[in-house]
Amino acid sequence: MVYAGTPAFAVPALEALIDAGYRVVAVYTQPDRPAGRGRRLRASPVKTLALEHGLVVEQPESLRDPAVQKRLAGHAPDVMVVAAYGLILPAAVLGMPVHGCLNIHASLLPRWRGAAPIQRAIEAGDEQSGVCLMEMAAGLDTGPVVACRSTPIGAEDTASTLHDRLADMGAELLADKLDDWLSGRIDARDQPEEGVTYADKITTGECRVDWDETADVITRRVRAFDPWPVMRCQRDHAPLRIWAARALPGPAATGVPGEILTVSDEGIDVQTGDGVLRLLRVQAPGGRAQAVADFLRGHTMHVGEILL
């Protein structure tokens, strides 16, 4: 088989294939990208694992190049397994493997097709998420589904914690179902037409807090945008990143949106458009993320101050 993936989400599935003894003839991953303060080229997590196991690594900029497609055909794959690869597979590639291309997708399809299903599920307040094995087709995550596995989204789940759980679940589901699918013991089923939603790519423009929104909405966005791009507001003309927050129960306070109501080691309480948001973990420019109790030892915040 050929495996295609790039970020950490795709690592457990490749490990599962290697551990199960599948013959991975090539691993496709995106080209090394600049990273860190020095902007040095860094290999993807999938490339790092592949090289550790002595696997052939291919890093084309695109799969539309006929020369790249010819090289892929030369690997003669029976199946291509894909997980968060990040490049579009054109029709010529989709039809190349004998058994087609099988994708590990981090949502319960048809809900949250697209680029950011984990973040959008948390942001929307979904109670469940999961992973699906899907036969890849020309549309955006529209192919027939082979198998799914679900998990509750907990009140404390962030995109980071849910990402790691779904990555492991995807690997387990692949290991459990791949042989059955290849041998024809299970069939893929078409996705229902009802319930389709799209998970648009996350942008940095979404991370600015709008204090006119409800405390519940802001809390969900804080969780959804951890570890990136991280929700933030403005204080003294500088950004204040919000890594953890909680909507407080009880009657609404009477401050204006963005007004600091109380300051204590338990948290910084801020009025929103509906309800009070307690900031629990924050980060000032040039500093590190800290619990509010630690943050307040080096920074002074006042009741009545307005966060923008």
C-alpha positions in Angstrom: 0.0 0.0 0.0 0.8 3.7 -0.3 0.2 5.9 2.7 -0.4 9.7 2.5 -0.4 12.0 5.5 1.4 14.9 7.0 0.7 16.2 10.5 0.7 14.5 13.9 -2.9 13.3 13.4 -1.7 11.0 10.6 1.1 9.4 12.7 -0.9 6.8 14.7 -2.5 5.3 11.6 0.9 4.8 9.9 2.2 3.2 13.1 -0.8 0.9 13.1 -0.1 -0.2 9.5 3.6 -0.8 10.2 2.8 -2.8 13.4 0.3 -4.9 11.6 2.8 -5.9 9.0 1.3 -4.3 5.9 3.8 -3.6 3.1 4.0 0.1 2.9 5.8 0.7 -0.4 5.8 4.5 -0.2 4.8 7.3 2.2 3.6 10.5 0.6 3.8 13.7 2.8 4.0 17.4 2.1 7.4 19.0 1.4 9.5 20.2 4.4 8.3 23.6 5.5 10.0 26.5 7.4 9.2 26.3 11.1 10.3 27.9 14.4 12.0 31.2 15.0 14.9 30.3 12.7 12.5 29.4 9.9 14.6 26.3 9.2 13.1 23.5 7.1 11.3 20.9 9.2 10.2 17.4 8.2 6.5 16.5 8.8 5.7 14.2 11.7 4.8 11.5 9.2 8.1 11.8 7.3 10.0 11.5 10.6 8.2 8.3 11.4 8.6 6.9 7.9 12.3 7.5 7.9 12.7 5.8 11.3 11.3 2.7 9.7 13.3 3.0 6.5 10.3 3.6 4.3 10.4 5.3 0.9 9.3 9.0 1.3 7.8 11.0 -1.6 7.2 14.8 -1.2 5.7 16.2 -4.3 4.4 19.8 -4.3 1.3 18.5 -6.2 -0.2 15.3 -7.4 -1.4 16.8 -10.6 2.0 16.6 -12.3 2.0 13.7 -14.8 5.6 12.8 -13.8 4.5 12.6 -10.2 1.5 10.4 -11.1 3.7 8.1 -13.2 6.0 7.6 -10.2 3.1 6.9 -8.0 1.8 4.3 -10.5 5.2 2.7 -10.4 4.6 1.8 -6.8 1.7 -0.3 -8.0 -0.4 0.2 -4.9 -3.3 -2.1 -4.0 -4.7 0.6 -1.8 -3.8 4.1 -0.8 -4.6 5.1 2.8 -4.9 8.9 3.4 -5.0 10.9 6.6 -4.7 14.7 6.8 -2.4 14.7 3.8 -3.2 18.3 2.8 -3.0 17.9 -1.0 -5.9 17.3 -3.4 -5.9 13.8 -5.0 -6.9 14.2 -8.7 -9.1 11.7 -10.4 -6.1 10.0 -12.0 -4.7 9.3 -8.6 -8.0 8.2 -7.0 -8.4 5.6 -9.7 -4.9 4.3 -9.5 -4.9 1.8 -6.6 -6.7 -1.5 -7.2 -8.9 -1.0 -4.2 -9.0 2.8 -4.4 -8.2 5.4 -1.8 -9.4 5.1 1.8 -9.4 8.3 4.0 -9.5 8.7 7.7 -11.7 11.7 8.4 -12.1 13.3 11.9 -15.9 13.7 12.0 -19.1 11.7 11.9 -19.9 12.2 8.2 -21.8 13.9 6.6 -21.4 16.4 9.5 -18.3 18.5 9.2 -16.9 17.7 5.8 -13.9 19.8 5.0 -10.7 21.2 6.5 -11.3 21.8 10.2 -13.9 19.3 11.5 -12.4 19.0 15.1 -12.5 22.7 15.7 -15.9 23.4 14.2 -17.5 20.6 16.2 -16.3 22.1 19.4 -17.2 25.6 18.3 -20.7 24.6 17.4 -21.3 22.9 20.7 -21.6 19.3 19.3 -22.0 16.6 21.9 -20.4 13.9 19.8 -17.5 13.6 17.4 -15.7 10.7 15.9 -13.8 9.3 12.9 -14.9 7.7 9.7 -13.2 5.5 7.1 -14.3 6.8 3.8 -13.8 5.8 0.2 -12.4 8.9 -1.5 -14.3 10.4 -4.4 -14.0 13.5 -6.5 -16.1 15.7 -4.1 -15.1 17.2 -0.8 -15.4 14.3 1.7 -18.5 13.0 -0.2 -17.4 9.4 -0.7 -19.1 6.3 0.7 -18.4 5.5 4.4 -16.9 2.1 5.4 -17.0 2.4 9.1 -17.3 5.1 11.9 -16.5 5.3 15.6 -17.8 8.0 17.9 -16.7 9.7 21.1 -18.4 12.3 23.4 -17.1 15.8 23.4 -16.4 16.6 27.0 -17.0 20.0 28.6 -13.2 20.4 29.0 -12.2 19.1 25.6 -10.1 21.4 23.5 -9.2 20.9 19.8 -5.9 19.6 21.1 -7.3 16.9 23.4 -10.0 15.9 20.9 -7.4 15.8 18.1 -5.2 13.3 20.0 -8.2 11.1 20.9 -9.5 11.0 17.3 -6.0 10.3 15.9 -5.8 7.2 18.1 -9.4 6.2 17.3 -8.7 6.5 13.6 -5.7 4.2 13.8 -7.7 1.7 15.8 -10.6 1.8 13.3 -8.3 1.4 10.4 -6.6 -1.6 12.0 -10.0 -3.2 12.8 -11.7 -2.7 9.5 -9.0 -2.6 6.7 -8.8 -6.3 6.1 -12.5 -6.8 6.1 -12.9 -3.9 3.6 -10.1 -5.2 1.3 -11.6 -8.7 1.2 -15.1 -7.5 0.5 -16.6 -8.6 3.9 -17.9 -5.1 4.5 -19.4 -2.6 2.1 -19.2 1.1 2.1 -22.5 3.0 2.3 -23.4 6.2 0.7 -23.6 9.3 3.0 -27.1 10.6 3.6 -28.1 13.8 1.9 -29.5 15.3 5.1 -27.2 16.6 7.9 -24.4 17.9 5.6 -22.3 20.6 7.2 -18.9 22.1 6.1 -15.9 22.8 8.4 -14.3 25.8 6.9 -10.5 26.3 7.3 -9.6 28.2 10.5 -8.2 31.7 10.0 -6.4 34.0 12.4 -9.1 36.6 11.9 -11.5 34.4 13.9 -9.5 34.5 17.1 -10.4 38.0 18.3 -13.0 37.9 21.1 -16.2 39.7 20.5 -17.4 40.6 24.0 -21.0 41.2 22.6 -21.3 37.4 22.1 -22.5 35.1 24.8 -20.2 33.6 27.4 -21.0 30.1 26.2 -20.1 31.0 22.6 -16.8 32.6 23.6 -16.0 29.6 25.8 -16.5 27.2 23.0 -14.2 29.2 20.7 -11.5 29.3 23.4 -11.6 25.5 23.5 -11.9 25.1 19.7 -8.9 27.4 19.0 -6.5 25.7 21.4 -3.7 25.2 20.4 -4.1 27.5 17.3 -4.8 30.3 16.6 -5.8 30.9 20.3 -8.5 33.4 21.2 -7.3 36.9 22.2 -8.5 40.3 23.2 -6.8 43.7 23.5 -5.6 45.2 26.8 -3.5 48.4 26.9 -3.1 48.2 23.2 -1.5 44.8 23.4 -3.0 41.3 22.8 -4.0 39.1 25.7 -4.3 35.5 24.7 -7.0 33.4 26.4 -6.1 29.7 26.7 -8.8 28.6 29.1 -12.1 30.1 30.2 -15.5 29.1 31.6 -19.0 30.5 31.4 -20.2 31.2 34.9 -23.7 29.9 36.0 -26.2 32.2 37.7 -27.8 35.5 37.0 -26.2 37.9 34.5 -24.1 40.7 35.8 -24.8 44.3 34.8 -21.5 45.5 33.3 -20.9 46.4 29.7 -19.5 43.8 27.4 -15.7 43.5 28.0 -15.8 45.0 31.5 -13.8 43.3 34.2 -16.2 42.6 37.1 -13.9 40.7 39.6 -10.2 39.9 39.8 -9.0 37.0 42.0 -6.7 33.9 42.0 -9.8 31.9 40.9 -10.1 33.9 37.7 -10.8 37.2 36.0 -14.5 37.6 35.5 -15.6 39.6 32.4 -19.0 40.7 31.3 -20.2 39.5 27.9 -23.2 40.2 25.8 -25.0 37.5 27.8 -23.4 36.0 30.9 -20.0 36.3 32.6 -16.9 34.7 31.3 -14.2 33.7 33.8 -10.7 33.8 32.3 -8.6 30.9 33.8 -5.4 30.8 31.8 -3.9 33.7 29.9 -0.8 34.9 28.1 0.7 38.3 27.8 3.0 39.3 24.9 6.5 37.9 25.4 5.3 35.7 28.3 4.1 32.2 28.6 0.6 30.8 29.2 -0.2 31.0 32.9 -3.0 30.2 35.3 -4.6 33.5 36.4 -3.2 33.2 39.9 0.4 33.2 38.5 -0.4 35.8 35.9 -1.6 38.3 38.5 1.7 38.1 40.4 3.3 39.9 37.6 0.4 41.9 36.1 -2.2 44.2 37.6 -5.8 44.2 36.4 -8.5 46.4 37.8 -12.2 46.0 38.3 -14.0 48.3 35.8 -11.2 47.9 33.2 -12.5 47.3 29.7 -11.0 44.6 27.5 -11.5 45.1 23.8 
